[in-house]
Amino acid sequence: MTDKWPINAVKQYLIEKGIKPSVQRIAVMTYLLEHRTHPTVDEIYLELQDKIPTLSKTTVYNTLKLLGDKKAIVNVTIDERMVHYDGYTQRHAHFLCQSCGKIFDIPLEKDVEFPKTEATKGFTDIDTQVYHKGYCPDCLKKENNEH
């Protein structure tokens, strides 16, 4: 499922985040907004290289770093092997299927609050990521059909 994002809306989003829009930045941000698949640097690069022949993997990496630093995207580190990227920045959790490797957005019923205890006194929480790991419905169905 992909939603089309008008280029002007993507430009405006980047400007609001303090990012100067460029062809490459707009392309990467648009891809993340339109594809909620939590892609890696390589996946984004492979998808965009035909559309932007001058695009390099380094440019994609640097763009993702800038977008992450400016909180325009979320760096998803649920998979220990590589970082994935998410253009959906609203509060939500992630679920990694241990079988197929897909990452899914999971709604949070309520915000996860930083514990206020004597042990956390003096700490300032700036980000909380909620990750779950297990098996998605499709993989469970396949597993049950095989037995």
Protein Blocks (a to p, Z undefined) as FASTA:
>chain_A
ZZdddfklmmmmmmmnopacdfklmmmmmmmmmmcnhpafklmmmmmmmmmmmbcfklmm
mmmmmmmmnopaccdfkbmkbccddfblbdcdddddfklopacddddfbdcdddddfklg
oiacfbdcdddddddfklmmmmmmmZZ
